[in-house]
Amino acid sequence: MVESKSGATPVRTPRGNTSLGLKPVRASSAGARRRYAATHRAGRGAAPRASRRLLAGADEFGLDEEFREQARPLFRLLYEKYWRVAARGARNVPRSGPTILVANHSGAIPFDATMIACALDEAHHPRPTRFLYDRFVEDLPWIPQLYRRAGGVVASHANAERLLEKGELVGLFPEGVSGLAKLYSERYVLQSFSTGFVRLALRYRAAIVPVAVVGAEEIYPLVGRMRGVGKLLGVPYLPVTPFFPLLGPLGMIPLPTKWMIRFGKPMVLGIPGRRRCDGATVRATAERVRGRVQRMVRGLLRERDGIF
C-alpha cells in the first residue's frame, strides 16, 4: 500500500526525488543520535492509546485520527468484501521502535498502501503506518489532503528521518513509480530497489519488515502508458487498460480481485560500521531485501487459486 492540520509544513522533496529514490545521507551527528535515543526510549514507555491521542492532537504531518475513524468503514468494506484480503504475519511487525515496511508496488493507483495499513489495523496493531507518497501527488487536487489526514507523508529524506527519529512505523515502496507503471505482462516482477531505505535503517537501527502483496497487479491491467498526456496532467503517466480511457470514468473502477498480503520476519542489518556507507555494500543489501520480497510474492502466487 501513502499535510498539515496543525499548521506545520512538511519538508518537501527536491524536484529530483520520489518516494522510493531517497538520496543517500551522511552519517548522523552525535547530537542526532542522542535525540533519536531519547525519543526511542520515550516511545517504548508510552502506551499505544496515549500515542494515538498525541498523534491526533498535534501530528506535524497532518495525521487526523478522527478522519481515520470516519473512513475506516469504507476501507474495511474494500478490505473485507471487495478485495477479500487474506493477510498473515502481522505479528512480525514490531509494536514499538523505528520500523520500515518494504513492499512491492503495483496497481496504477496505490491502493496497496491502504490495504497494508488496513491489514495491520485489523490485526489491532497499536500504531498507524506512515506511508511515504510520491512528490507528484502534491500537485493533484484534494488527494494530498486525504493522504495526510490518513497518515501519509510526502516523500523526502528529511521527512523519513523525522518519522524514524520519533520511532514510528514507516511504509515505503523502493520500486517507486516504476512499480506502479509495470505492464500487465510484467506483473509481479519486482523492479530495482532504491537504496535510501537501507541507509535509513542503518542510521536509525530500524527493523526492516518485508511485505508481499498479490492481487493489486490485476485491479488495473495496464496495457499501455500515455506519458505525454500524463505530463500535461502533472502525473508520471496516464494508464491505459482494457477499460480506460475507453469507458471514461467507469474505466477507473478497480477490478474486484482476490488479494493476499504477507508480512515477513523483521530484518536487522548488521553491516560493520566502516562498510555502512560503502555504495556497493548498500546496493547489495537493497538487492537482498528485494530478493526476499520477490520470493514472498512468488510464494503467494503459488498459493492462490485464481485472480478472482
C-alpha positions as CSV (number, residue, x, y, z in Angstrom):
1,M,0.0,0.0,0.0
2,V,0.8,6.7,1.0
3,E,-0.2,17.9,5.2
4,S,-1.0,19.6,7.9
5,K,-3.9,20.2,10.2
6,S,-1.7,21.5,12.9
7,G,-0.3,24.2,10.6
8,A,3.2,22.8,10.4
9,T,4.6,22.5,6.9
10,P,6.2,19.1,6.0
11,V,9.6,19.2,4.4
12,R,9.1,18.8,0.6
13,T,11.2,16.6,-1.6
14,P,13.5,18.3,-4.1
15,R,12.4,18.0,-7.7
16,G,14.7,15.1,-8.4
17,N,13.4,12.8,-5.7
18,T,10.5,10.4,-5.5
19,S,9.2,8.4,-2.6
20,L,11.4,5.5,-3.4
21,G,14.5,7.3,-4.7
22,L,15.6,8.9,-1.4
23,K,19.1,10.3,-1.7
24,P,21.9,8.8,0.4
25,V,22.7,10.7,3.6
26,R,25.9,11.1,5.5
27,A,26.4,9.5,8.9
28,S,24.3,11.1,11.6
29,S,25.9,13.5,14.1
30,A,26.3,12.7,17.7
31,G,23.5,15.2,18.5
32,A,21.1,13.4,16.1
33,R,22.0,10.1,17.7
34,R,21.3,11.4,21.2
35,R,18.0,12.9,20.1
36,Y,17.0,9.6,18.5
37,A,18.0,7.6,21.5
38,A,15.9,9.9,23.7
39,T,12.8,9.7,21.5
40,H,13.3,5.9,21.1
41,R,13.3,5.4,24.9
42,A,10.3,7.7,25.3
43,G,8.4,5.8,22.6
44,R,9.0,2.5,24.3
45,G,7.4,3.6,27.5
46,A,4.3,5.3,26.1
47,A,1.1,3.4,26.0
48,P,-0.3,2.8,22.5
49,R,-3.6,4.7,23.2
50,A,-1.7,7.7,24.6
51,S,0.5,7.7,21.5
52,R,-2.6,7.8,19.3
53,R,-4.1,10.6,21.2
54,L,-0.9,12.6,20.8
55,L,-0.9,12.0,17.1
56,A,-4.5,13.0,16.8
57,G,-3.9,16.3,18.6
58,A,-0.5,17.5,17.3
59,D,0.9,15.5,14.4
60,E,3.3,17.7,12.5
61,F,2.4,16.0,9.2
62,G,-1.3,16.2,9.5
63,L,-2.4,12.8,10.7
64,D,-6.1,13.1,11.8
65,E,-7.2,10.1,13.9
66,E,-10.9,11.3,13.8
67,F,-10.7,11.2,10.0
68,R,-9.2,7.7,10.1
69,E,-12.1,6.5,12.3
70,Q,-14.7,8.0,9.9
71,A,-13.0,6.5,6.9
72,R,-12.5,3.1,8.5
73,P,-15.9,1.6,7.4
74,L,-15.2,2.4,3.7
75,F,-11.7,0.9,3.8
76,R,-13.0,-2.1,5.8
77,L,-15.6,-2.7,3.1
78,L,-12.9,-2.7,0.4
79,Y,-10.7,-4.9,2.6
80,E,-13.2,-7.5,3.7
81,K,-15.9,-7.6,0.9
82,Y,-14.5,-6.1,-2.3
83,W,-10.9,-7.4,-2.4
84,R,-11.4,-10.1,0.3
85,V,-7.9,-9.6,1.6
86,A,-6.2,-12.5,3.3
87,A,-3.3,-11.2,5.4
88,R,-1.0,-13.1,7.7
89,G,2.2,-12.4,9.6
90,A,1.1,-9.0,11.1
91,R,2.7,-10.2,14.4
92,N,6.1,-9.9,12.7
93,V,5.7,-6.1,12.7
94,P,7.3,-4.6,15.8
95,R,4.9,-2.8,18.1
96,S,7.4,-0.1,19.0
97,G,10.7,1.4,17.8
98,P,11.7,2.7,14.4
99,T,10.4,0.2,11.7
100,I,10.4,0.3,7.9
101,L,7.8,-1.7,5.9
102,V,9.3,-2.5,2.5
103,A,6.7,-3.7,-0.1
104,N,6.3,-4.4,-3.7
105,H,4.3,-1.7,-5.6
106,S,1.6,-2.1,-8.1
107,G,-1.9,-1.2,-9.2
108,A,-1.5,2.0,-11.2
109,I,-3.3,3.7,-8.3
110,P,-1.6,2.9,-5.0
111,F,-4.4,1.1,-3.1
112,D,-1.7,-1.3,-1.9
113,A,-0.6,1.1,0.8
114,T,-4.2,1.5,2.1
115,M,-4.7,-2.3,2.2
116,I,-1.4,-2.9,4.0
117,A,-2.5,-0.3,6.6
118,C,-5.9,-2.0,6.9
119,A,-4.3,-5.4,7.5
120,L,-2.4,-4.1,10.4
121,D,-5.4,-2.2,11.7
122,E,-7.5,-5.4,11.5
123,A,-4.7,-7.2,13.5
124,H,-5.0,-4.5,16.2
125,H,-1.6,-3.1,15.6
126,P,-1.1,-0.3,18.1
127,R,0.3,2.4,15.8
128,P,-0.6,3.8,12.4
129,T,1.5,3.2,9.3
130,R,3.1,6.3,7.9
131,F,3.4,5.6,4.2
132,L,5.6,7.9,2.1
133,Y,3.9,9.0,-1.1
134,D,5.4,10.4,-4.3
135,R,6.0,14.1,-4.7
136,F,3.9,14.5,-7.8
137,V,0.8,13.8,-5.6
138,E,1.3,17.2,-4.0
139,D,0.3,18.8,-7.3
140,L,-3.0,17.0,-7.6
141,P,-6.3,18.5,-6.3
142,W,-7.6,17.3,-2.8
143,I,-5.8,14.0,-2.9
144,P,-2.7,15.1,-0.8
145,Q,-5.0,16.4,1.9
146,L,-6.7,13.0,2.2
147,Y,-3.3,11.2,2.2
148,R,-2.0,13.5,5.0
149,R,-5.1,13.1,7.2
150,A,-5.0,9.3,6.7
151,G,-1.3,9.3,7.9
152,G,0.6,9.6,4.7
153,V,3.7,11.8,4.4
154,V,5.2,13.4,1.3
155,A,8.4,11.5,0.5
156,S,11.7,13.2,1.3
157,H,14.7,12.0,3.2
158,A,14.1,14.7,5.9
159,N,10.6,13.5,6.5
160,A,11.6,9.9,6.7
161,E,14.3,10.8,9.1
162,R,11.9,12.7,11.3
163,L,9.5,9.8,11.4
164,L,12.2,7.3,12.3
165,E,13.6,9.7,15.0
166,K,10.2,9.5,16.6
167,G,10.2,5.7,16.5
168,E,7.4,5.5,14.0
169,L,6.3,2.7,11.6
170,V,7.2,3.9,8.1
171,G,6.0,2.3,4.9
172,L,7.6,2.7,1.5
173,F,7.9,1.2,-1.9
174,P,11.5,1.1,-3.1
175,E,10.4,0.3,-6.7
176,G,8.9,3.9,-6.9
177,V,6.9,4.9,-9.9
178,S,8.5,2.0,-11.8
179,G,6.4,-0.3,-9.7
180,L,3.2,1.4,-10.5
181,A,4.0,1.6,-14.2
182,K,4.5,-2.1,-14.8
183,L,2.6,-3.5,-17.7
184,Y,0.3,-6.5,-17.1
185,S,2.8,-8.7,-18.9
186,E,5.4,-7.6,-16.2
187,R,3.2,-8.1,-13.2
188,Y,4.8,-9.4,-10.0
189,V,8.3,-9.0,-11.4
190,L,9.9,-6.5,-8.9
191,Q,11.9,-3.6,-10.4
192,S,15.2,-2.4,-8.9
193,F,15.0,-1.1,-5.4
194,S,16.4,2.3,-4.5
195,T,18.9,2.3,-1.6
196,G,17.6,5.0,0.5
197,F,15.7,2.7,2.9
198,V,18.9,0.8,3.6
199,R,20.8,3.9,4.7
200,L,17.8,5.0,6.8
201,A,17.6,1.6,8.5
202,L,21.4,1.6,9.3
203,R,21.3,5.2,10.6
204,Y,18.3,4.7,12.9
205,R,18.8,1.0,13.6
206,A,15.4,0.4,12.2
207,A,14.0,-3.1,11.6
208,I,13.1,-3.8,8.0
209,V,9.9,-5.8,7.5
210,P,9.5,-7.2,4.0
211,V,5.9,-7.2,2.8
212,A,4.4,-9.0,-0.2
213,V,1.2,-8.0,-1.9
214,V,-0.6,-10.2,-4.5
215,G,-3.9,-9.1,-6.2
216,A,-3.1,-5.4,-6.7
217,E,-1.4,-6.0,-10.0
218,E,-4.7,-7.0,-11.7
219,I,-7.1,-4.3,-10.4
220,Y,-5.9,-2.2,-13.3
221,P,-4.5,-4.5,-16.0
222,L,-2.1,-2.0,-17.5
223,V,-1.5,-2.5,-21.3
224,G,0.0,0.9,-22.1
225,R,1.2,4.3,-20.7
226,M,0.5,7.7,-22.1
227,R,3.4,9.6,-20.7
228,G,2.9,12.8,-22.8
229,V,-0.7,13.2,-21.6
230,G,0.3,12.3,-18.0
231,K,3.0,15.1,-18.1
232,L,0.3,17.6,-19.0
233,L,-1.8,16.5,-16.1
234,G,1.1,16.6,-13.7
235,V,1.4,12.8,-13.2
236,P,4.1,10.4,-14.5
237,Y,1.8,8.8,-17.0
238,L,-1.9,8.2,-17.8
239,P,-2.7,4.5,-17.6
240,V,-4.2,2.6,-20.5
241,T,-6.2,-0.5,-19.6
242,P,-8.8,-2.5,-21.5
243,F,-11.4,-0.3,-19.8
244,F,-9.7,3.1,-19.6
245,P,-9.9,5.6,-21.2
246,L,-12.4,3.6,-23.4
247,L,-15.2,3.7,-20.7
248,G,-14.3,7.1,-19.3
249,P,-14.6,7.4,-15.5
250,L,-16.2,4.0,-15.3
251,G,-12.9,2.5,-16.5
252,M,-11.2,3.7,-13.4
253,I,-13.2,1.4,-11.1
254,P,-10.7,-1.2,-9.9
255,L,-11.5,-4.9,-10.5
256,P,-12.6,-7.0,-7.6
257,T,-9.5,-9.3,-7.5
258,K,-8.6,-11.5,-4.6
259,W,-5.8,-10.1,-2.5
260,M,-3.2,-11.7,-0.3
261,I,-0.7,-9.9,2.0
262,R,2.2,-11.4,3.9
263,F,4.4,-9.7,6.4
264,G,7.8,-11.4,6.7
265,K,10.1,-11.6,9.6
266,P,12.0,-8.5,10.5
267,M,15.5,-8.0,9.1
268,V,18.0,-6.2,11.3
269,L,21.0,-5.1,9.3
270,G,24.3,-6.0,10.8
271,I,26.8,-4.3,8.4
272,P,30.1,-3.4,10.1
273,G,30.5,0.4,10.7
274,R,33.2,1.0,8.3
275,R,31.2,-0.6,5.4
276,R,27.9,1.1,6.2
277,C,28.4,4.0,3.7
278,D,30.1,1.8,1.1
279,G,27.9,2.1,-2.0
280,A,28.4,-1.5,-3.2
281,T,27.5,-2.8,0.2
282,V,24.4,-0.7,0.4
283,R,23.3,-1.7,-3.1
284,A,23.9,-5.4,-2.3
285,T,21.8,-5.1,0.8
286,A,18.9,-3.4,-1.1
287,E,19.1,-6.3,-3.6
288,R,19.0,-8.8,-0.8
289,V,15.8,-7.3,0.5
290,R,14.3,-7.1,-3.0
291,G,15.1,-10.8,-3.4
292,R,13.3,-11.6,-0.1
293,V,10.2,-9.7,-1.2
294,Q,10.3,-11.3,-4.6
295,R,10.4,-14.8,-3.1
296,M,7.5,-14.0,-0.8
297,V,5.5,-12.7,-3.8
298,R,6.1,-15.9,-5.8
299,G,5.1,-18.0,-2.8
300,L,1.7,-16.2,-2.6
301,L,1.2,-16.6,-6.3
302,R,1.7,-20.4,-5.9
303,E,-0.9,-20.4,-3.1
304,R,-3.7,-18.6,-4.8
305,D,-6.4,-20.4,-6.8
306,G,-7.1,-17.6,-9.2
307,I,-7.2,-13.9,-9.8
308,F,-10.7,-13.5,-8.6
